[in-house]
Amino acid sequence: SINYEKQILNTLDLELVTSTEMTNIVALVFSIIAIVIIILTFIFNVILARKGKWLEGFLESILNTSQNGILSYKAIRKQGKIVDFRIQYANKAVEHLLKIKPEDVIGKRLSEIQSFILQSDLFQKYVSVVETGVQLEFEQNYQREGEETWFYMMLAKLEDGITASFNN
């Protein structure tokens, strides 16, 4: 009887050792897999970040070598209704075409810079493009410091705002 119980105990000890070894092997394999996934994720993030920086520089160079003025606006809403736009981007051509330095307007509200837009149909066109997503192309009169110019404008929705491209 004692020998039988010793035999059962030895069998259980062997099963415990085998089970513990298997658990250690499985834990090691999962740890290696986790480390490989973390390393690959890091490598892909580095590659994507480099590509993102390159694309950002590439886009910036395209926008700043364009002869078209390009402005990007984000809608400012009150109770869901668009009441103004904030300028998020202006390329270098804006200075030549509108006589406004891009760095002086980025971050400002449209109403702070060109208040006549809010009283004209141009503001409604901006709102329409944001709300419908339908691009618009039209000619627009622009007056600044006693000078009058006509621009051919194109408006396209960008998230909750618009991008305006124009030339004369």
N, CA and C atoms as a LAMMPS dump frame, in Angstrom:
ITEM: TIMESTEP
0
ITEM: NUMBER OF ATOMS
504
ITEM: BOX BOUNDS ff ff ff
-5.0000000000000000e+02 5.0000000000000000e+02
-5.0000000000000000e+02 5.0000000000000000e+02
-5.0000000000000000e+02 5.0000000000000000e+02
ITEM: ATOMS id mol type element x y z
1 1 1 N 0.817 -1.188 0
2 1 2 C 0 0 0
3 1 3 C 0.864 1.257 0
4 2 1 N 1.936 1.249 0.86
5 2 2 C 2.826 2.415 0.883
6 2 3 C 3.584 2.497 -0.433
7 3 1 N 3.99 1.369 -0.962
8 3 2 C 4.681 1.357 -2.26
9 3 3 C 3.767 1.872 -3.365
10 4 1 N 2.497 1.473 -3.288
11 4 2 C 1.517 1.945 -4.282
12 4 3 C 1.365 3.454 -4.215
13 5 1 N 1.256 3.997 -3.007
14 5 2 C 1.116 5.44 -2.839
15 5 3 C 2.382 6.164 -3.28
16 6 1 N 3.576 5.559 -3.032
17 6 2 C 4.833 6.142 -3.498
18 6 3 C 4.865 6.172 -5.023
19 7 1 N 4.358 5.102 -5.619
20 7 2 C 4.318 5.025 -7.078
21 7 3 C 3.39 6.11 -7.634
22 8 1 N 2.228 6.3 -7.004
23 8 2 C 1.29 7.357 -7.43
24 8 3 C 1.939 8.724 -7.234
25 9 1 N 2.614 8.912 -6.113
26 9 2 C 3.29 10.18 -5.815
27 9 3 C 4.391 10.447 -6.843
28 10 1 N 5.15 9.422 -7.197
29 10 2 C 6.208 9.57 -8.209
30 10 3 C 5.609 9.928 -9.574
31 11 1 N 4.498 9.282 -9.9
32 11 2 C 3.81 9.579 -11.156
33 11 3 C 3.324 11.027 -11.176
34 12 1 N 2.728 11.461 -10.064
35 12 2 C 2.248 12.847 -9.974
36 12 3 C 3.412 13.839 -10.025
37 13 1 N 4.532 13.498 -9.372
38 13 2 C 5.724 14.353 -9.434
39 13 3 C 6.225 14.474 -10.871
40 14 1 N 6.257 13.362 -11.593
41 14 2 C 6.707 13.358 -12.985
42 14 3 C 5.776 14.215 -13.846
43 15 1 N 4.467 14.081 -13.633
44 15 2 C 3.49 14.896 -14.371
45 15 3 C 3.673 16.37 -14.048
46 16 1 N 3.949 16.67 -12.776
47 16 2 C 4.16 18.058 -12.366
48 16 3 C 5.408 18.633 -13.028
49 17 1 N 6.484 17.886 -13.044
50 17 2 C 7.73 18.337 -13.679
51 17 3 C 7.498 18.547 -15.174
52 18 1 N 6.835 17.582 -15.823
53 18 2 C 6.551 17.69 -17.248
54 18 3 C 5.666 18.9 -17.537
55 19 1 N 4.641 19.058 -16.729
56 19 2 C 3.722 20.189 -16.897
57 19 3 C 4.452 21.516 -16.677
58 20 1 N 5.289 21.598 -15.674
59 20 2 C 6.046 22.814 -15.392
60 20 3 C 7.003 23.123 -16.538
61 21 1 N 7.665 22.098 -17.055
62 21 2 C 8.571 22.298 -18.199
63 21 3 C 7.8 22.793 -19.418
64 22 1 N 6.626 22.212 -19.682
65 22 2 C 5.802 22.643 -20.811
66 22 3 C 5.35 24.093 -20.635
67 23 1 N 4.934 24.428 -19.408
68 23 2 C 4.494 25.792 -19.122
69 23 3 C 5.65 26.765 -19.353
70 24 1 N 6.836 26.398 -18.907
71 24 2 C 8.004 27.261 -19.112
72 24 3 C 8.327 27.433 -20.599
73 25 1 N 8.203 26.346 -21.367
74 25 2 C 8.472 26.409 -22.809
75 25 3 C 7.442 27.312 -23.498
76 26 1 N 6.159 27.11 -23.167
77 26 2 C 5.095 27.937 -23.763
78 26 3 C 5.287 29.411 -23.391
79 27 1 N 5.616 29.668 -22.12
80 27 2 C 5.846 31.045 -21.68
81 27 3 C 7.032 31.652 -22.427
82 28 1 N 8.085 30.884 -22.631
83 28 2 C 9.258 31.366 -23.365
84 28 3 C 8.907 31.672 -24.822
85 29 1 N 8.168 30.762 -25.45
86 29 2 C 7.767 30.975 -26.849
87 29 3 C 6.906 32.242 -26.974
88 30 1 N 5.928 32.4 -26.083
89 30 2 C 5.084 33.602 -26.138
90 30 3 C 5.889 34.871 -25.853
91 31 1 N 6.85 34.783 -24.955
92 31 2 C 7.705 35.941 -24.662
93 31 3 C 8.525 36.329 -25.89
94 32 1 N 9.077 35.327 -26.576
95 32 2 C 9.855 35.601 -27.795
96 32 3 C 8.962 36.213 -28.863
97 33 1 N 7.764 35.652 -29.034
98 33 2 C 6.822 36.205 -30.014
99 33 3 C 6.481 37.65 -29.66
100 34 1 N 6.226 37.934 -28.394
101 34 2 C 5.896 39.294 -27.955
102 34 3 C 7.057 40.25 -28.232
103 35 1 N 8.28 39.816 -27.942
104 35 2 C 9.462 40.659 -28.191
105 35 3 C 9.615 40.93 -29.685
106 36 1 N 9.427 39.912 -30.515
107 36 2 C 9.519 40.088 -31.97
108 36 3 C 8.452 41.077 -32.453
109 37 1 N 7.227 40.951 -31.943
110 37 2 C 6.15 41.874 -32.331
111 37 3 C 6.497 43.3 -31.915
112 38 1 N 7.023 43.476 -30.704
113 38 2 C 7.398 44.822 -30.233
114 38 3 C 8.504 45.407 -31.109
115 39 1 N 9.517 44.595 -31.434
116 39 2 C 10.613 45.07 -32.275
117 39 3 C 10.106 45.442 -33.675
118 40 1 N 9.28 44.578 -34.263
119 40 2 C 8.732 44.869 -35.598
120 40 3 C 7.859 46.124 -35.575
121 41 1 N 7.055 46.28 -34.54
122 41 2 C 6.219 47.481 -34.417
123 41 3 C 7.086 48.726 -34.337
124 42 1 N 8.15 48.67 -33.556
125 42 2 C 9.069 49.804 -33.44
126 42 3 C 9.7 50.121 -34.796
127 43 1 N 10.174 49.082 -35.491
128 43 2 C 10.815 49.286 -36.806
129 43 3 C 9.82 49.899 -37.794
130 44 1 N 8.607 49.363 -37.843
131 44 2 C 7.605 49.907 -38.766
132 44 3 C 7.239 51.338 -38.407
133 45 1 N 7.151 51.654 -37.111
134 45 2 C 6.857 53.033 -36.699
135 45 3 C 7.966 53.983 -37.115
136 46 1 N 9.216 53.554 -36.985
137 46 2 C 10.346 54.39 -37.419
138 46 3 C 10.276 54.611 -38.925
139 47 1 N 10.019 53.547 -39.674
140 47 2 C 9.924 53.659 -41.134
141 47 3 C 8.768 54.582 -41.516
142 48 1 N 7.598 54.397 -40.888
143 48 2 C 6.442 55.247 -41.192
144 48 3 C 6.695 56.7 -40.811
145 49 1 N 7.364 56.931 -39.698
146 49 2 C 7.665 58.306 -39.283
147 49 3 C 8.591 58.976 -40.297
148 50 1 N 9.597 58.261 -40.757
149 50 2 C 10.504 58.817 -41.773
150 50 3 C 9.761 59.103 -43.063
151 51 1 N 8.936 58.168 -43.466
152 51 2 C 8.17 58.36 -44.702
153 51 3 C 7.194 59.525 -44.526
154 52 1 N 6.577 59.625 -43.349
155 52 2 C 5.659 60.732 -43.068
156 52 3 C 6.363 62.072 -43.137
157 53 1 N 7.575 62.15 -42.559
158 53 2 C 8.342 63.406 -42.615
159 53 3 C 8.716 63.734 -44.049
160 54 1 N 9.099 62.723 -44.819
161 54 2 C 9.446 62.953 -46.205
162 54 3 C 8.226 63.454 -46.972
163 55 1 N 7.076 62.788 -46.776
164 55 2 C 5.848 63.2 -47.467
165 55 3 C 5.433 64.61 -47.057
166 56 1 N 5.584 64.932 -45.778
167 56 2 C 5.247 66.271 -45.298
168 56 3 C 6.131 67.315 -45.974
169 57 1 N 7.434 67.04 -46.058
170 57 2 C 8.362 67.952 -46.74
171 57 3 C 8.053 68.054 -48.22
172 58 1 N 7.722 66.923 -48.819
173 58 2 C 7.386 66.892 -50.246
174 58 3 C 6.139 67.726 -50.517
175 59 1 N 5.105 67.53 -49.703
176 59 2 C 3.871 68.301 -49.873
177 59 3 C 4.126 69.788 -49.66
178 60 1 N 4.898 70.124 -48.632
179 60 2 C 5.222 71.528 -48.355
180 60 3 C 5.946 72.15 -49.548
181 61 1 N 6.879 71.408 -50.149
182 61 2 C 7.605 71.954 -51.3
183 61 3 C 6.682 72.15 -52.497
184 62 1 N 5.758 71.24 -52.69
185 62 2 C 4.796 71.39 -53.794
186 62 3 C 3.914 72.607 -53.557
187 63 1 N 3.368 72.72 -52.346
188 63 2 C 2.47 73.835 -52.046
189 63 3 C 3.181 75.178 -52.165
190 64 1 N 4.436 75.236 -51.75
191 64 2 C 5.149 76.51 -51.78
192 64 3 C 5.787 76.833 -53.123
193 65 1 N 5.791 75.896 -54.053
194 65 2 C 6.276 76.212 -55.401
195 65 3 C 5.123 76.439 -56.363
196 66 1 N 3.9 76.262 -55.883
197 66 2 C 2.722 76.512 -56.709
198 66 3 C 2.528 78.013 -56.892
199 67 1 N 2.12 78.411 -58.089
200 67 2 C 1.807 79.817 -58.333
201 67 3 C 0.394 80.145 -57.871
202 68 1 N -0.388 79.118 -57.593
203 68 2 C -1.723 79.329 -57.038
204 68 3 C -1.614 79.638 -55.553
205 69 1 N -2.465 80.535 -55.082
206 69 2 C -2.589 80.742 -53.652
207 69 3 C -3.366 79.57 -53.086
208 70 1 N -2.912 79.046 -51.967
209 70 2 C -3.589 77.911 -51.345
210 70 3 C -3.764 78.223 -49.87
211 71 1 N -5.009 78.179 -49.434
212 71 2 C -5.353 78.412 -48.029
213 71 3 C -6.195 77.24 -47.549
214 72 1 N -5.944 76.823 -46.317
215 72 2 C -6.749 75.765 -45.722
216 72 3 C -7.407 76.327 -44.468
217 73 1 N -8.703 76.093 -44.341
218 73 2 C -9.503 76.64 -43.244
219 73 3 C -10.184 75.51 -42.478
220 74 1 N -10.323 75.698 -41.167
221 74 2 C -11.121 74.79 -40.343
222 74 3 C -12.367 75.543 -39.906
223 75 1 N -13.509 74.898 -39.998
224 75 2 C -14.778 75.53 -39.628
225 75 3 C -14.818 75.802 -38.129
226 76 1 N -15.347 76.963 -37.762
227 76 2 C -15.619 77.298 -36.362
228 76 3 C -17.129 77.261 -36.223
229 77 1 N -17.596 76.438 -35.305
230 77 2 C -19.031 76.223 -35.159
231 77 3 C -19.529 76.698 -33.805
232 78 1 N -20.763 77.173 -33.805
233 78 2 C -21.49 77.459 -32.566
234 78 3 C -22.817 76.742 -32.678
235 79 1 N -23.07 75.841 -31.741
236 79 2 C -24.273 75.009 -31.733
237 79 3 C -24.482 74.323 -33.084
238 80 1 N -23.377 73.838 -33.652
239 80 2 C -23.434 73.086 -34.898
240 80 3 C -23.424 73.918 -36.157
241 81 1 N -23.603 75.222 -36.047
242 81 2 C -23.667 76.093 -37.223
243 81 3 C -22.301 76.747 -37.459
244 82 1 N -21.851 76.774 -38.7
245 82 2 C -20.57 77.395 -39.037
246 82 3 C -20.729 78.911 -38.954
247 83 1 N -19.902 79.537 -38.099
248 83 2 C -19.977 80.991 -37.913
249 83 3 C -18.71 81.692 -38.397
250 84 1 N -17.643 80.936 -38.627
251 84 2 C -16.389 81.533 -39.072
252 84 3 C -15.466 80.385 -39.477
253 85 1 N -14.272 80.732 -39.936
254 85 2 C -13.252 79.746 -40.278
255 85 3 C -11.92 80.195 -39.699
256 86 1 N -11.11 79.217 -39.259
257 86 2 C -9.755 79.514 -38.776
258 86 3 C -8.771 79.064 -39.861
259 87 1 N -7.836 79.933 -40.192
260 87 2 C -6.847 79.625 -41.223
261 87 3 C -5.79 78.697 -40.625
262 88 1 N -5.64 77.536 -41.245
263 88 2 C -4.683 76.548 -40.758
264 88 3 C -3.407 76.52 -41.587
265 89 1 N -3.515 76.901 -42.854
266 89 2 C -2.345 76.862 -43.734
267 89 3 C -2.49 77.923 -44.802
268 90 1 N -1.375 78.542 -45.157
269 90 2 C -1.315 79.478 -46.283
270 90 3 C 0.041 79.297 -46.945
271 91 1 N 0.044 79.106 -48.261
272 91 2 C 1.327 78.92 -48.931
273 91 3 C 1.96 80.268 -49.284
274 92 1 N 3.163 80.227 -49.825
275 92 2 C 3.915 81.455 -50.115
276 92 3 C 3.265 82.306 -51.196
277 93 1 N 2.532 81.707 -52.117
278 93 2 C 1.893 82.465 -53.196
279 93 3 C 0.836 83.426 -52.658
280 94 1 N 0.307 83.159 -51.474
281 94 2 C -0.696 84.037 -50.863
282 94 3 C -0.135 85.454 -50.684
283 95 1 N 1.138 85.53 -50.317
284 95 2 C 1.759 86.844 -50.112
285 95 3 C 1.777 87.637 -51.415
286 96 1 N 2.138 87.004 -52.494
287 96 2 C 2.183 87.684 -53.797
288 96 3 C 0.78 88.044 -54.292
289 97 1 N -0.158 87.121 -54.154
290 97 2 C -1.498 87.33 -54.709
291 97 3 C -2.384 88.231 -53.85
292 98 1 N -2.333 88.061 -52.536
293 98 2 C -3.236 88.806 -51.647
294 98 3 C -2.538 89.916 -50.861
295 99 1 N -1.207 89.973 -50.993
296 99 2 C -0.426 90.977 -50.239
297 99 3 C -0.572 90.754 -48.729
298 100 1 N -0.647 89.493 -48.326
299 100 2 C -0.754 89.11 -46.913
300 100 3 C 0.32 88.053 -46.656
301 101 1 N 1.108 88.231 -45.599
302 101 2 C 2.142 87.246 -45.273
303 101 3 C 1.486 86.018 -44.643
304 102 1 N 1.837 84.823 -45.123
305 102 2 C 1.235 83.599 -44.57
306 102 3 C 1.373 83.494 -43.055
307 103 1 N 2.533 83.832 -42.519
308 103 2 C 2.742 83.701 -41.074
309 103 3 C 1.877 84.674 -40.269
310 104 1 N 1.398 85.744 -40.924
311 104 2 C 0.536 86.709 -40.231
312 104 3 C -0.92 86.25 -40.134
313 105 1 N -1.298 85.263 -40.953
314 105 2 C -2.709 84.85 -40.968
315 105 3 C -2.969 83.459 -40.403
316 106 1 N -1.956 82.621 -40.388
317 106 2 C -2.157 81.258 -39.893
318 106 3 C -2.559 81.306 -38.42
319 107 1 N -3.649 80.613 -38.101
320 107 2 C -4.163 80.572 -36.735
321 107 3 C -5.232 81.617 -36.464
322 108 1 N -5.396 82.555 -37.385
323 108 2 C -6.398 83.608 -37.18
324 108 3 C -7.72 83.226 -37.818
325 109 1 N -8.765 83.892 -37.336
326 109 2 C -10.099 83.69 -37.909
327 109 3 C -10.203 84.474 -39.212
328 110 1 N -10.994 83.943 -40.113
329 110 2 C -11.248 84.618 -41.377
330 110 3 C -11.836 86 -41.128
331 111 1 N -12.71 86.126 -40.157
332 111 2 C -13.353 87.407 -39.855
333 111 3 C -12.353 88.452 -39.352
334 112 1 N -11.243 88.011 -38.779
335 112 2 C -10.228 88.952 -38.297
336 112 3 C -9.424 89.539 -39.45
337 113 1 N -9.315 88.806 -40.515
338 113 2 C -8.425 89.201 -41.603
339 113 3 C -9.184 89.811 -42.774
340 114 1 N -10.243 89.148 -43.174
341 114 2 C -10.995 89.596 -44.343
342 114 3 C -12.474 89.622 -43.984
343 115 1 N -12.854 90.611 -43.211
344 115 2 C -14.224 90.66 -42.708
345 115 3 C -15.263 90.771 -43.822
346 116 1 N -14.878 91.321 -44.974
347 116 2 C -15.853 91.449 -46.068
348 116 3 C -16.356 90.084 -46.526
349 117 1 N -15.548 89.046 -46.312
350 117 2 C -15.948 87.706 -46.75
351 117 3 C -17.21 87.255 -46.022
352 118 1 N -17.316 87.609 -44.739
353 118 2 C -18.487 87.184 -43.976
354 118 3 C -19.764 87.859 -44.474
355 119 1 N -19.633 89.061 -45.069
356 119 2 C -20.813 89.751 -45.59
357 119 3 C -21.098 89.386 -47.053
358 120 1 N -20.16 88.758 -47.722
359 120 2 C -20.351 88.441 -49.144
360 120 3 C -20.885 87.018 -49.3
361 121 1 N -21.163 86.651 -50.55
362 121 2 C -21.63 85.289 -50.819
363 121 3 C -20.479 84.285 -50.734
364 122 1 N -19.252 84.772 -50.652
365 122 2 C -18.099 83.878 -50.557
366 122 3 C -18.16 83.026 -49.283
367 123 1 N -18.538 83.636 -48.173
368 123 2 C -18.66 82.886 -46.92
369 123 3 C -19.681 81.763 -47.085
370 124 1 N -20.804 82.047 -47.713
371 124 2 C -21.835 81.023 -47.929
372 124 3 C -21.309 79.899 -48.817
373 125 1 N -20.436 80.243 -49.764
374 125 2 C -19.842 79.211 -50.617
375 125 3 C -18.923 78.318 -49.784
376 126 1 N -18.143 78.921 -48.899
377 126 2 C -17.284 78.142 -48.005
378 126 3 C -18.134 77.168 -47.185
379 127 1 N -19.194 77.687 -46.586
380 127 2 C -20.083 76.871 -45.746
381 127 3 C -20.7 75.742 -46.57
382 128 1 N -21.157 76.063 -47.763
383 128 2 C -21.788 75.075 -48.636
384 128 3 C -20.847 73.908 -48.942
385 129 1 N -19.591 74.225 -49.23
386 129 2 C -18.623 73.167 -49.545
387 129 3 C -18.397 72.263 -48.329
388 130 1 N -18.291 72.86 -47.142
389 130 2 C -18.085 72.054 -45.93
390 130 3 C -19.295 71.168 -45.675
391 131 1 N -20.478 71.714 -45.82
392 131 2 C -21.69 70.962 -45.485
393 131 3 C -22.087 69.933 -46.528
394 132 1 N -21.827 70.201 -47.804
395 132 2 C -22.242 69.274 -48.855
396 132 3 C -21.116 68.394 -49.374
397 133 1 N -19.878 68.88 -49.246
398 133 2 C -18.747 68.143 -49.802
399 133 3 C -18.583 68.345 -51.293
400 134 1 N -19.435 69.173 -51.897
401 134 2 C -19.376 69.42 -53.341
402 134 3 C -18.378 70.541 -53.617
403 135 1 N -17.4 70.263 -54.471
404 135 2 C -16.402 71.273 -54.833
405 135 3 C -17.045 72.385 -55.651
406 136 1 N -16.504 73.574 -55.507
407 136 2 C -16.99 74.727 -56.276
408 136 3 C -15.837 75.368 -57.033
409 137 1 N -16.149 75.891 -58.224
410 137 2 C -15.196 76.678 -59.016
411 137 3 C -15.939 77.922 -59.468
412 138 1 N -15.317 79.096 -59.279
413 138 2 C -15.981 80.35 -59.615
414 138 3 C -14.965 81.477 -59.659
415 139 1 N -15.413 82.633 -60.146
416 139 2 C -14.579 83.835 -60.125
417 139 3 C -15.038 84.721 -58.983
418 140 1 N -14.07 85.377 -58.334
419 140 2 C -14.387 86.202 -57.175
420 140 3 C -13.598 87.502 -57.237
421 141 1 N -14.281 88.593 -56.952
422 141 2 C -13.648 89.902 -56.868
423 141 3 C -12.979 90.041 -55.508
424 142 1 N -11.769 90.602 -55.507
425 142 2 C -11.022 90.794 -54.257
426 142 3 C -10.489 92.219 -54.237
427 143 1 N -10.754 92.931 -53.139
428 143 2 C -10.276 94.306 -53.002
429 143 3 C -9.425 94.419 -51.749
430 144 1 N -8.249 95.038 -51.917
431 144 2 C -7.369 95.267 -50.769
432 144 3 C -6.527 96.506 -51.054
433 145 1 N -6.514 97.41 -50.091
434 145 2 C -5.718 98.633 -50.172
435 145 3 C -5.957 99.374 -51.492
436 146 1 N -7.215 99.508 -51.859
437 146 2 C -7.585 100.257 -53.054
438 146 3 C -7.381 99.527 -54.365
439 147 1 N -6.848 98.315 -54.317
440 147 2 C -6.657 97.538 -55.545
441 147 3 C -7.768 96.508 -55.675
442 148 1 N -8.2 96.319 -56.903
443 148 2 C -9.251 95.336 -57.186
444 148 3 C -8.692 94.281 -58.125
445 149 1 N -8.92 93.013 -57.785
446 149 2 C -8.438 91.892 -58.585
447 149 3 C -9.526 90.83 -58.657
448 150 1 N -9.567 90.14 -59.775
449 150 2 C -10.474 88.999 -59.911
450 150 3 C -9.65 87.727 -59.828
451 151 1 N -10.157 86.785 -59.061
452 151 2 C -9.49 85.497 -58.911
453 151 3 C -10.403 84.381 -59.386
454 152 1 N -9.783 83.369 -59.983
455 152 2 C -10.482 82.129 -60.269
456 152 3 C -10.25 81.242 -59.059
457 153 1 N -11.309 80.832 -58.382
458 153 2 C -11.194 80.081 -57.13
459 153 3 C -11.749 78.67 -57.266
460 154 1 N -11.124 77.778 -56.518
461 154 2 C -11.605 76.408 -56.402
462 154 3 C -11.65 76.073 -54.919
463 155 1 N -12.777 75.548 -54.459
464 155 2 C -12.951 75.173 -53.053
465 155 3 C -13.22 73.678 -52.97
466 156 1 N -12.542 73.027 -52.023
467 156 2 C -12.753 71.591 -51.808
468 156 3 C -12.812 71.325 -50.304
469 157 1 N -13.687 70.413 -49.922
470 157 2 C -13.834 70.057 -48.503
471 157 3 C -12.589 69.309 -48.03
472 158 1 N -12.167 69.609 -46.801
473 158 2 C -11.088 68.898 -46.139
474 158 3 C -11.495 68.724 -44.686
475 159 1 N -11.865 67.508 -44.301
476 159 2 C -12.375 67.21 -42.966
477 159 3 C -13.506 68.188 -42.636
478 160 1 N -13.41 68.927 -41.504
479 160 2 C -14.458 69.902 -41.173
480 160 3 C -13.968 71.298 -41.549
481 161 1 N -13.622 71.452 -42.808
482 161 2 C -13.127 72.726 -43.307
483 161 3 C -12.993 72.666 -44.813
484 162 1 N -12.232 73.629 -45.346
485 162 2 C -12.055 73.674 -46.793
486 162 3 C -10.612 74.018 -47.134
487 163 1 N -10.259 73.694 -48.367
488 163 2 C -9.014 74.178 -48.963
489 163 3 C -9.433 75.028 -50.149
490 164 1 N -8.884 76.245 -50.191
491 164 2 C -9.168 77.17 -51.29
492 164 3 C -7.895 77.331 -52.107
493 165 1 N -8.031 77.185 -53.401
494 165 2 C -6.927 77.398 -54.329
495 165 3 C -7.397 78.472 -55.303
496 166 1 N -6.529 79.455 -55.571
497 166 2 C -6.956 80.566 -56.435
498 166 3 C -5.776 81.135 -57.206
499 167 1 N -6.105 81.731 -58.352
500 167 2 C -5.116 82.451 -59.156
501 167 3 C -5.843 83.53 -59.958
502 168 1 N -5.057 84.446 -60.511
503 168 2 C -5.705 85.485 -61.328
504 168 3 C -5.229 85.429 -62.745
